[in-house]
Amino acid sequence: MTIDYYIADVFTNEIFSGAQIAVFPNSDKLTDQQMASIANEMNLSETVFVSNPSEEASTRKMRVFSPLAEIDFAGHPIIATAFVLATCGDVKLTDDLTKLTFEQNAGDIEVNFSSSKGKPTFVQFTSVVSSVIDRYTPSVAELAEFLSINVDDIDTKKFSTRLVSCGFPYLVVPVWNYETVRNAKFNFASWSQSSAPHTAAQEILLFSAKTPYKDSNFNARLLGPNIGVHDDPPVGSAMPAFLSYLASFDFTQQGTHAFAVDRGDEKSRRSVLNIEMDHKGLPDLTLRIGGEAVMVAEGKMHLVD
C-alpha cells in the first residue's frame, strides 16, 4: 500500500521556521499500529492521520501521534491539517471564508479557512475549554533552582506561578524578561528533589510578557522532565492552559482579548500564534487560535499490507 503525505511548517510564513507537522490526508485504511509506526518513522513532534468516516464534506476525523504515543488534543496539527487539506484540494476553498469541523479524541474543533484566489492564507480554530487552577506550587527558590535561573528573574508582583490543567497539567511560571525564557535550562536533579513531582505538573510553561518582536506580546517555552535539555517544542497544546491562566487573574478585564504568543527565535524555528480569548468570568473559556503555514514537502510512503 502506498499513501501520500505532506509536511508543513506551522505558525509561520517562512519556510524552515515554525513547527514541522506531517499530515497523511487519506488514512482510513491505516491501523492504529501502522499510525504509531509511521509517526515514529517520521520522528516529528506530531504526525496527523486524517479520515472521513461519515463522508460529510464539512467534517474530518484527525488522529495525532507523537513518535511515542497518540495525543488527544494538539493545536499545531489543526493548523497544519487545515492548510494541507486546502492546498492539496481535499477541501475546496470557493469563498473567502470556509468552515470545517475536525473530530479529535478530545472533541470537535471548529476551523475557519481564510483564502485568496483559492489558496489558504490564514487558519483559525475555535475551542471551548474548562480548567482547574491550583495556587499551591513549588516555592520561588525551588522554581529558580530547577529552571537554572535567578530567584529575582521570576515575576511575583504582576503574575504568579500557578498550576493549570485543561486536561493536561502545566506549571505556568512568569518571568520578567525574554532572555530568561530563552536561557533557562531544566535541571532534573533539582526538579526531583523539589515539591514539583508531588503536584500534578507534567510540564513547565515558562513565559515573559516582554519580547523583542513587534508581532507578538508574549514569549513562551516548554520545559520539563520529558523534554530534552536543548529542545524547544511547540507550545500550541499548552495555549488553553495559558489562556485560562491569564483569565484567572482579577486584573484581566472581561471581554474579548486579542494578542500573539511567540515561541523560539530566528535561530530556532520561531512560531507566532495569534489568539483571541472571550473572557466572560464563566467556568468555560472560548478561545480562537490562528496562524499561517508553509508547505515544505510532499511524498509517498510505502507500507507492507
C-alpha positions as a Markdown table, in Angstrom:
| # | Residue | x | y | z |
|---|---|---|---|---|
| 1 | Met | 0.0 | 0.0 | 0.0 |
| 2 | Thr | 1.2 | 3.5 | -0.9 |
| 3 | Ile | 0.0 | 6.5 | 0.9 |
| 4 | Asp | 0.6 | 10.2 | 0.3 |
| 5 | Tyr | 1.8 | 12.6 | 2.9 |
| 6 | Tyr | 2.7 | 16.3 | 3.3 |
| 7 | Ile | 5.0 | 18.2 | 5.6 |
| 8 | Ala | 4.1 | 21.8 | 6.6 |
| 9 | Asp | 5.8 | 24.4 | 8.7 |
| 10 | Val | 3.1 | 25.9 | 11.0 |
| 11 | Phe | 2.6 | 29.2 | 12.7 |
| 12 | Thr | 5.0 | 30.9 | 10.3 |
| 13 | Asn | 5.1 | 32.4 | 6.8 |
| 14 | Glu | 8.7 | 31.4 | 6.3 |
| 15 | Ile | 10.0 | 28.0 | 5.2 |
| 16 | Phe | 12.2 | 26.2 | 7.7 |
| 17 | Ser | 10.6 | 28.0 | 10.6 |
| 18 | Gly | 7.8 | 27.3 | 13.0 |
| 19 | Ala | 6.8 | 23.7 | 13.8 |
| 20 | Gln | 7.2 | 20.8 | 11.4 |
| 21 | Ile | 4.0 | 18.7 | 11.1 |
| 22 | Ala | 3.4 | 15.7 | 8.8 |
| 23 | Val | -0.1 | 15.1 | 7.5 |
| 24 | Phe | -1.5 | 12.0 | 5.9 |
| 25 | Pro | -4.8 | 13.1 | 4.3 |
| 26 | Asn | -6.3 | 9.7 | 3.4 |
| 27 | Ser | -5.7 | 7.4 | 6.3 |
| 28 | Asp | -9.0 | 5.5 | 6.5 |
| 29 | Lys | -7.3 | 2.1 | 5.9 |
| 30 | Leu | -4.5 | 2.5 | 8.4 |
| 31 | Thr | -4.5 | 0.5 | 11.6 |
| 32 | Asp | -3.5 | 2.0 | 15.0 |
| 33 | Gln | -0.2 | 0.2 | 14.9 |
| 34 | Gln | 0.6 | 1.5 | 11.4 |
| 35 | Met | -0.2 | 5.1 | 12.5 |
| 36 | Ala | 2.1 | 4.7 | 15.6 |
| 37 | Ser | 4.9 | 3.2 | 13.5 |
| 38 | Ile | 4.6 | 5.9 | 10.8 |
| 39 | Ala | 4.8 | 8.6 | 13.4 |
| 40 | Asn | 7.8 | 7.0 | 14.9 |
| 41 | Glu | 9.4 | 6.8 | 11.4 |
| 42 | Met | 8.6 | 10.5 | 10.7 |
| 43 | Asn | 10.1 | 11.5 | 14.0 |
| 44 | Leu | 8.5 | 14.9 | 14.1 |
| 45 | Ser | 6.8 | 16.5 | 17.1 |
| 46 | Glu | 3.4 | 15.4 | 15.6 |
| 47 | Thr | 2.1 | 13.4 | 12.7 |
| 48 | Val | -1.6 | 13.7 | 11.7 |
| 49 | Phe | -3.8 | 11.0 | 10.1 |
| 50 | Val | -7.0 | 12.2 | 8.5 |
| 51 | Ser | -10.1 | 10.2 | 7.6 |
| 52 | Asn | -13.6 | 11.0 | 6.5 |
| 53 | Pro | -15.7 | 8.2 | 8.1 |
| 54 | Ser | -19.0 | 10.0 | 7.9 |
| 55 | Glu | -18.4 | 11.2 | 4.3 |
| 56 | Glu | -19.6 | 14.6 | 5.3 |
| 57 | Ala | -17.9 | 17.3 | 3.2 |
| 58 | Ser | -17.5 | 19.6 | 6.1 |
| 59 | Thr | -16.2 | 17.1 | 8.7 |
| 60 | Arg | -12.9 | 15.2 | 9.0 |
| 61 | Lys | -11.5 | 13.0 | 11.8 |
| 62 | Met | -7.9 | 13.6 | 12.7 |
| 63 | Arg | -5.7 | 11.5 | 14.9 |
| 64 | Val | -2.5 | 12.9 | 16.2 |
| 65 | Phe | 0.6 | 10.9 | 17.1 |
| 66 | Ser | 4.0 | 11.9 | 18.5 |
| 67 | Pro | 6.8 | 9.4 | 18.0 |
| 68 | Leu | 5.9 | 7.9 | 21.4 |
| 69 | Ala | 2.1 | 8.0 | 21.7 |
| 70 | Glu | -1.2 | 9.2 | 20.5 |
| 71 | Ile | -2.2 | 12.7 | 21.6 |
| 72 | Asp | -5.8 | 13.6 | 22.3 |
| 73 | Phe | -5.5 | 17.3 | 21.6 |
| 74 | Ala | -2.9 | 19.4 | 19.7 |
| 75 | Gly | -3.0 | 22.9 | 18.3 |
| 76 | His | -0.3 | 23.0 | 15.7 |
| 77 | Pro | -1.6 | 19.9 | 13.9 |
| 78 | Ile | -5.0 | 21.6 | 13.4 |
| 79 | Ile | -3.4 | 24.4 | 11.5 |
| 80 | Ala | -1.2 | 22.0 | 9.5 |
| 81 | Thr | -4.1 | 19.7 | 8.6 |
| 82 | Ala | -6.4 | 22.5 | 7.5 |
| 83 | Phe | -3.6 | 24.1 | 5.4 |
| 84 | Val | -2.7 | 20.7 | 3.8 |
| 85 | Leu | -6.2 | 19.7 | 3.0 |
| 86 | Ala | -6.9 | 23.0 | 1.4 |
| 87 | Thr | -3.6 | 23.1 | -0.5 |
| 88 | Cys | -3.9 | 19.5 | -1.9 |
| 89 | Gly | -7.5 | 20.1 | -3.0 |
| 90 | Asp | -9.2 | 17.8 | -0.5 |
| 91 | Val | -11.1 | 20.8 | 0.8 |
| 92 | Lys | -12.4 | 23.3 | -1.8 |
| 93 | Leu | -12.0 | 27.0 | -1.0 |
| 94 | Thr | -14.7 | 28.6 | -3.0 |
| 95 | Asp | -15.4 | 31.5 | -0.7 |
| 96 | Asp | -13.2 | 33.9 | 1.2 |
| 97 | Leu | -14.1 | 32.1 | 4.4 |
| 98 | Thr | -14.6 | 28.3 | 4.5 |
| 99 | Lys | -15.6 | 26.3 | 7.6 |
| 100 | Leu | -14.7 | 22.8 | 8.6 |
| 101 | Thr | -15.1 | 20.6 | 11.7 |
| 102 | Phe | -12.2 | 18.4 | 12.9 |
| 103 | Glu | -13.0 | 15.5 | 15.2 |
| 104 | Gln | -10.2 | 14.9 | 17.7 |
| 105 | Asn | -10.1 | 12.5 | 20.6 |
| 106 | Ala | -10.7 | 15.4 | 22.9 |
| 107 | Gly | -13.8 | 16.6 | 21.0 |
| 108 | Asp | -14.9 | 18.5 | 17.9 |
| 109 | Ile | -12.9 | 21.6 | 16.8 |
| 110 | Glu | -14.4 | 24.3 | 14.5 |
| 111 | Val | -11.9 | 25.5 | 11.9 |
| 112 | Asn | -12.1 | 28.6 | 9.6 |
| 113 | Phe | -10.0 | 29.0 | 6.5 |
| 114 | Ser | -9.3 | 32.5 | 5.1 |
| 115 | Ser | -8.3 | 32.3 | 1.5 |
| 116 | Ser | -7.3 | 34.3 | -1.5 |
| 117 | Lys | -7.7 | 33.1 | -5.1 |
| 118 | Gly | -8.4 | 29.6 | -3.9 |
| 119 | Lys | -5.3 | 29.3 | -1.7 |
| 120 | Pro | -5.4 | 29.3 | 2.2 |
| 121 | Thr | -3.9 | 32.4 | 3.8 |
| 122 | Phe | -4.8 | 32.0 | 7.4 |
| 123 | Val | -6.4 | 29.2 | 9.5 |
| 124 | Gln | -8.1 | 29.7 | 12.9 |
| 125 | Phe | -9.7 | 27.2 | 15.2 |
| 126 | Thr | -12.2 | 27.7 | 18.0 |
| 127 | Ser | -12.3 | 25.7 | 21.2 |
| 128 | Val | -14.2 | 26.0 | 24.5 |
| 129 | Val | -12.2 | 24.8 | 27.5 |
| 130 | Ser | -12.7 | 24.5 | 31.2 |
| 131 | Ser | -9.8 | 24.5 | 33.6 |
| 132 | Val | -8.7 | 23.5 | 37.1 |
| 133 | Ile | -6.3 | 26.0 | 38.6 |
| 134 | Asp | -4.2 | 25.4 | 41.7 |
| 135 | Arg | -2.2 | 28.1 | 43.5 |
| 136 | Tyr | -0.2 | 25.5 | 45.5 |
| 137 | Thr | 3.1 | 25.4 | 43.6 |
| 138 | Pro | 6.8 | 24.9 | 44.4 |
| 139 | Ser | 8.5 | 27.8 | 46.1 |
| 140 | Val | 10.2 | 30.5 | 44.2 |
| 141 | Ala | 13.6 | 29.2 | 45.3 |
| 142 | Glu | 12.7 | 25.7 | 44.0 |
| 143 | Leu | 11.4 | 27.1 | 40.7 |
| 144 | Ala | 14.6 | 29.1 | 40.2 |
| 145 | Glu | 16.7 | 26.0 | 41.1 |
| 146 | Phe | 15.2 | 23.6 | 38.6 |
| 147 | Leu | 14.9 | 26.2 | 35.9 |
| 148 | Ser | 18.6 | 27.3 | 36.4 |
| 149 | Ile | 17.6 | 31.0 | 36.7 |
| 150 | Asn | 17.8 | 33.6 | 39.5 |
| 151 | Val | 15.0 | 34.0 | 42.1 |
| 152 | Asp | 14.7 | 37.7 | 41.1 |
| 153 | Asp | 14.0 | 36.6 | 37.5 |
| 154 | Ile | 10.6 | 35.2 | 38.5 |
| 155 | Asp | 7.6 | 37.6 | 38.4 |
| 156 | Thr | 5.9 | 37.6 | 41.8 |
| 157 | Lys | 4.2 | 41.0 | 41.5 |
| 158 | Lys | 2.0 | 41.2 | 38.4 |
| 159 | Phe | 1.7 | 37.5 | 37.8 |
| 160 | Ser | 2.3 | 34.5 | 40.0 |
| 161 | Thr | 3.1 | 30.8 | 39.4 |
| 162 | Arg | 0.0 | 28.6 | 39.1 |
| 163 | Leu | -0.8 | 25.0 | 38.2 |
| 164 | Val | -3.3 | 24.9 | 35.3 |
| 165 | Ser | -5.0 | 22.0 | 33.7 |
| 166 | Cys | -7.4 | 21.8 | 30.8 |
| 167 | Gly | -6.9 | 18.0 | 30.8 |
| 168 | Phe | -3.1 | 18.1 | 30.9 |
| 169 | Pro | -1.5 | 19.9 | 33.8 |
| 170 | Tyr | 1.1 | 22.7 | 33.2 |
| 171 | Leu | 3.1 | 24.6 | 35.8 |
| 172 | Val | 2.8 | 28.1 | 34.4 |
| 173 | Val | 5.8 | 30.3 | 35.5 |
| 174 | Pro | 6.1 | 34.0 | 34.7 |
| 175 | Val | 9.4 | 35.7 | 34.4 |
| 176 | Trp | 10.3 | 39.3 | 33.8 |
| 177 | Asn | 12.5 | 39.1 | 30.7 |
| 178 | Tyr | 12.6 | 37.4 | 27.3 |
| 179 | Glu | 16.2 | 36.5 | 27.8 |
| 180 | Thr | 15.3 | 34.5 | 30.9 |
| 181 | Val | 12.9 | 32.4 | 28.9 |
| 182 | Arg | 15.5 | 31.7 | 26.2 |
| 183 | Asn | 18.4 | 30.9 | 28.6 |
| 184 | Ala | 16.5 | 28.7 | 31.1 |
| 185 | Lys | 17.8 | 25.2 | 31.4 |
| 186 | Phe | 15.8 | 22.4 | 33.1 |
| 187 | Asn | 17.7 | 20.7 | 36.0 |
| 188 | Phe | 16.2 | 17.2 | 36.5 |
| 189 | Ala | 18.1 | 16.6 | 39.8 |
| 190 | Ser | 16.7 | 19.8 | 41.3 |
| 191 | Trp | 13.2 | 19.0 | 40.0 |
| 192 | Ser | 13.2 | 15.6 | 41.5 |
| 193 | Gln | 14.3 | 17.0 | 44.9 |
| 194 | Ser | 11.6 | 19.7 | 44.9 |
| 195 | Ser | 7.9 | 19.6 | 45.7 |
| 196 | Ala | 7.1 | 19.7 | 42.0 |
| 197 | Pro | 6.8 | 15.9 | 41.4 |
| 198 | His | 4.2 | 15.8 | 44.2 |
| 199 | Thr | 1.9 | 18.2 | 42.3 |
| 200 | Ala | 0.2 | 17.1 | 39.1 |
| 201 | Ala | 2.6 | 19.1 | 37.0 |
| 202 | Gln | 3.9 | 17.3 | 33.9 |
| 203 | Glu | 5.5 | 20.2 | 32.0 |
| 204 | Ile | 6.5 | 23.8 | 32.8 |
| 205 | Leu | 5.2 | 26.7 | 30.6 |
| 206 | Leu | 7.8 | 29.5 | 31.1 |
| 207 | Phe | 6.7 | 32.8 | 29.7 |
| 208 | Ser | 7.5 | 36.5 | 29.6 |
| 209 | Ala | 5.3 | 39.5 | 28.8 |
| 210 | Lys | 8.3 | 41.0 | 27.0 |
| 211 | Thr | 9.6 | 40.0 | 23.6 |
| 212 | Pro | 11.8 | 41.9 | 21.1 |
| 213 | Tyr | 9.5 | 41.1 | 18.2 |
| 214 | Lys | 6.8 | 43.6 | 17.2 |
| 215 | Asp | 4.3 | 40.9 | 16.0 |
| 216 | Ser | 4.0 | 39.3 | 19.5 |
| 217 | Asn | 3.1 | 40.1 | 23.1 |
| 218 | Phe | 4.3 | 37.1 | 25.0 |
| 219 | Asn | 7.2 | 34.7 | 24.6 |
| 220 | Ala | 6.6 | 31.1 | 25.8 |
| 221 | Arg | 8.7 | 28.0 | 26.2 |
| 222 | Leu | 8.0 | 24.4 | 27.4 |
| 223 | Leu | 10.5 | 22.6 | 29.7 |
| 224 | Gly | 10.2 | 19.5 | 31.8 |
| 225 | Pro | 11.4 | 16.1 | 32.8 |
| 226 | Asn | 10.3 | 14.6 | 29.5 |
| 227 | Ile | 11.6 | 17.4 | 27.3 |
| 228 | Gly | 15.2 | 17.4 | 26.1 |
| 229 | Val | 17.5 | 20.0 | 27.7 |
| 230 | His | 18.1 | 21.6 | 24.3 |
| 231 | Asp | 14.6 | 21.2 | 22.9 |
| 232 | Asp | 12.1 | 24.0 | 22.4 |
| 233 | Pro | 8.9 | 22.1 | 21.5 |
| 234 | Pro | 5.7 | 23.6 | 20.0 |
| 235 | Val | 3.5 | 25.4 | 22.6 |
| 236 | Gly | 0.1 | 25.2 | 20.8 |
| 237 | Ser | -1.2 | 22.4 | 23.0 |
| 238 | Ala | -0.4 | 24.5 | 26.1 |
| 239 | Met | -2.3 | 27.6 | 25.0 |
| 240 | Pro | -5.7 | 26.6 | 26.5 |
| 241 | Ala | -3.9 | 26.3 | 29.9 |
| 242 | Phe | -2.1 | 29.6 | 29.3 |
| 243 | Leu | -5.2 | 31.5 | 28.4 |
| 244 | Ser | -7.0 | 30.0 | 31.4 |
| 245 | Tyr | -4.1 | 31.2 | 33.5 |
| 246 | Leu | -4.4 | 34.8 | 32.2 |
| 247 | Ala | -8.1 | 34.8 | 32.7 |
| 248 | Ser | -7.7 | 33.6 | 36.4 |
| 249 | Phe | -6.2 | 37.0 | 37.4 |
| 250 | Asp | -8.6 | 39.7 | 38.8 |
| 251 | Phe | -6.9 | 42.4 | 36.7 |
| 252 | Thr | -7.8 | 40.6 | 33.4 |
| 253 | Gln | -10.9 | 42.5 | 32.4 |
| 254 | Gln | -13.9 | 40.7 | 30.9 |
| 255 | Gly | -14.3 | 40.9 | 27.2 |
| 256 | Thr | -12.5 | 39.8 | 24.1 |
| 257 | His | -8.7 | 40.0 | 24.2 |
| 258 | Ala | -6.5 | 39.6 | 21.1 |
| 259 | Phe | -2.8 | 39.1 | 21.3 |
| 260 | Ala | 0.1 | 37.0 | 19.9 |
| 261 | Val | 2.4 | 34.5 | 21.6 |
| 262 | Asp | 5.7 | 33.5 | 20.0 |
| 263 | Arg | 8.0 | 30.6 | 20.6 |
| 264 | Gly | 11.7 | 30.3 | 19.9 |
| 265 | Asp | 13.7 | 32.9 | 18.0 |
| 266 | Glu | 15.1 | 33.4 | 14.5 |
| 267 | Lys | 17.7 | 30.7 | 15.1 |
| 268 | Ser | 15.3 | 28.1 | 16.5 |
| 269 | Arg | 12.3 | 27.9 | 14.2 |
| 270 | Arg | 10.3 | 30.8 | 15.6 |
| 271 | Ser | 6.5 | 30.4 | 15.7 |
| 272 | Val | 3.8 | 33.1 | 16.1 |
| 273 | Leu | 0.3 | 32.1 | 17.4 |
| 274 | Asn | -2.4 | 34.6 | 17.0 |
| 275 | Ile | -5.0 | 34.3 | 19.8 |
| 276 | Glu | -8.4 | 35.7 | 20.7 |
| 277 | Met | -9.9 | 35.0 | 24.1 |
| 278 | Asp | -13.6 | 35.6 | 25.2 |
| 279 | His | -13.3 | 36.2 | 28.9 |
| 280 | Lys | -16.8 | 36.4 | 30.5 |
| 281 | Gly | -15.9 | 35.3 | 34.0 |
| 282 | Leu | -17.5 | 31.9 | 33.5 |
| 283 | Pro | -16.1 | 28.4 | 34.1 |
| 284 | Asp | -15.8 | 27.8 | 30.3 |
| 285 | Leu | -13.5 | 29.9 | 28.3 |
| 286 | Thr | -13.9 | 30.4 | 24.5 |
| 287 | Leu | -10.6 | 30.8 | 22.6 |
| 288 | Arg | -9.6 | 31.1 | 19.0 |
| 289 | Ile | -6.1 | 30.3 | 17.9 |
| 290 | Gly | -4.9 | 31.1 | 14.4 |
| 291 | Gly | -1.8 | 31.3 | 12.2 |
| 292 | Glu | -0.2 | 30.8 | 8.9 |
| 293 | Ala | 1.6 | 27.8 | 7.4 |
| 294 | Val | 4.0 | 26.9 | 4.6 |
| 295 | Met | 4.1 | 23.7 | 2.6 |
| 296 | Val | 7.6 | 22.2 | 2.7 |
| 297 | Ala | 7.4 | 18.7 | 1.2 |
| 298 | Glu | 5.2 | 16.0 | -0.1 |
| 299 | Gly | 5.9 | 12.4 | -0.7 |
| 300 | Lys | 4.7 | 8.8 | -0.7 |
| 301 | Met | 5.2 | 6.2 | 2.0 |
| 302 | His | 5.2 | 2.5 | 1.0 |
| 303 | Leu | 3.7 | 0.1 | 3.5 |
| 304 | Val | 3.6 | -3.7 | 3.6 |
| 305 | Asp | 0.0 | -4.9 | 3.5 |
